């Protein structure tokens, strides 16, 4: 079908792959994309790459910033600890730089365990309240598919980041529970009623559409995106009638997103994906939404139960909202322009901190190259 498309969930973390990203955008026929940063122990976060993409792609590109948790990552900085985070101040800074919103990774169970910081901690809620006052949407990852907490029942499949739990034989190895993470999500919605919150991967709750419907009914500023943690293909297929009714009922609260991976090869947290890999991921999701075709079940744990899933075959009016109208309404149309002088100053500090923190030369070089490219770009920007 002919479609206008906005991919609202793309992980962009390598400035050398910008041309590949643009090939991907054109390949799926997306009028716009939204690229997300992630926090990372080795180099603070990927905010520089997001600013670079926004500057180069202009009106085609939105970007979400990740927090700097360096004082929690760095043992030498523990004397400042949480006091050194100033998360509300970071939100203010992100807005001044020209970011379009926040990407919050604290609801990821492995990451929350590593940092010892919850979504309900005062400094985090303070930052989200600041975003609420500035009208910056927040994309908040919550939990993982429920089956990850019982991975022992899935021979040969251990999710990334859960290896320690598997070796210890102690259940979830100190992970926050699935219900605890969902409770934190609800606490955020209650504390920040006017904050637009997008929960990716259908809030890791595709197995329980009744509970998910209740949350959306109670909190009108809660949204979902379809970035496929792959788990939901089977979950939606097994309750196909209810799933189609869910999409029809909440057609104005769901965003299209593919969870595309554009990481550098050295980054081992997530798989390296080529242009073709990302095109396949997006085409699979589009077929699942648009058609009633049979597709291969892409999720390893449920593939042993059912090897193929059937598409939902949603109607055109529903899909037009999911594909682009909902995103444009949520992000107020055009992406925000970056403030070039502020970005150059931010990247200067970023490079200095990487050098002081002992980041590898490849990492420091990448950020420095982006800083130089932005400076050159500034000479031709209107």
C-alpha angles and dihedrals in degrees: 000000000000109000146172107224138192117184101211099183120053125143106219115183109146123066090197088066097057093107089052090050090052090049088053093049091053092042094060093037095242115168090199140007136202116217123201134209124218130206112245132184095218095058113006097252143319096262092122091060091051093052090047092052092047091051095047099040097038116179091013095064138067121183136203123205129222125216125256107242095171096128088060095043095048115072089201090060097052091105087071094033115152092355088067094055100074090182094178089054090050090055090054090049093050091054091050091051091054105256115155097218146322134290108207116195098174093102090066103106097221092047095047090051091050096050099035089222125124132203088241096055112115096246092053095046088047090056092048091050088053090052088049091055091047092046093237113151118230125216104205123190110217125193123310130260109310092241090068089075090059098039092143088076090061108069114213095011122102115160118235111275095020097088093103091056090049093052095045095052088216102127109254095356096238096317116150107255124256092247092048091055092047089050089054090053091054091047090056091051091050094046095046106034094165096046114107103229123188116198111200125216091030088292089293084280105107088120090064109042092164092060091042091051090052091054093050091047092052097044114044093186093057116105135178132217128207099225094147116236075185090237095096098064091077094036093054094041094054090056096032099154092049090046093054090049090049092053091047093049096045098033091131094052102055128085129199114241134154106200088232116190120224100162129147116256093249092060105094101177092089132021121272109248129195126216088263092050091053093045089052092050092052095043090051091054092046091051091049092053100038105037142039091229123137113250134185111266102245097196114092100208095052095037088080087060098042125006096195135038131199124235121248096231095212120194124260096248092053092046094049089060094045094044099052120329096075093049093050091049092049096046096039098244116283124046117254116260117243119244099236100200091049091048093051091050091047092051092047089057091043092055092047092051092049090053092047091048094053098248114172118268092247091059095045091046092054093054092044090052091053091049091053092046091053091050091053090045090053090065091064102033114106 
